[in-house]
């Protein structure tokens, strides 16, 4: 378990703008960076179909960003994983 003193601090608010809204991937990247995700991981996750709110909830609960991303990452090939060696009904 990570205590507050060891928890990464969010980056300064780089996403505040008085202009038009940012694109969705940029907005997601900003939210992840503000929550303490490393830049490369935030960039990778921003364009994926992963529940951003669930990621942020896990991190808010003390889960390290890398582990939160791993927990919520989809399987690479769900169909292959489900159908391997399934017995057929007669």
N, C-alpha and C positions, 0 to 999 in steps of 0.2 A: 504494500500500500504506500502511496506517495503522500507525504505530508505537504502542507502548503509551502513550507520553506524550501522544499526540493522540487516543487512543481514549476515547470517552465512558465515564465511570465509572458503574457500576451505582448505582441509587438505593438508599437504605437499605432494609432488609428490611421493607417495609410489610405483608407478607402473613403474617407470623407470628401465629398466633392459638392460644390455648389452648382455644378453643371448638370447635364442630362444623366440619367441613370447609367450605370456600367452594364456591360453585357453579363449574362447569367454566370458564365464560367469565371469571369473576373470577380464578380460579386461573391461567388462561393469561395474563390481563392482568398479574397480579403477576409471573409468570416473565419476561415480556417487559420489564417495567419494570426488574426486577432486572438484566437483561442489557444495559440501556442504551437501550432503545427509547424514543423520545419518547412522551408520554402519549397523544396523539391517534392515532398510528400503532399503538400497543399496543392501544388500544380498538378500532380498526378490525379488526385482525388477530385479536383474541381470539375474535370471533364467527364467523370464517370457517373453512372446511375447508382449512386450510393446515397442513402438517407442522411442528408447533412444535419438535420436536427438530432437524429440518433447519435451521430458522431459527436456532436457538441455536448449532448447530454452525458455520454460516457466520459468525456474529458472533464466536464464539470463535476462529475462524481469521483474524479481522481484517477481515472484510467489514463495511462500514457497515450499520447496521440498515435504512436506506431501500433500499439496493441488495439486501440479502438478501430483503426483502419483495418487491421487484420480480422477482427471479429466481424465487421460488417461487410467485408469483401465477398463478392459472389464467387461461387465455385467456377473454375475455368470452363468446365464442360459438365454441366449438371446432367444432361441426358446420358452421357457415357458412364458417369458415376452411378446413376440409378439403375441402368440396364445391364451392368456387368454381372454375369453368372446368375441371372434370375432364373429360377426353375419355371418351366412352362407347365401350365395346368393341362391335364388330358381331357 
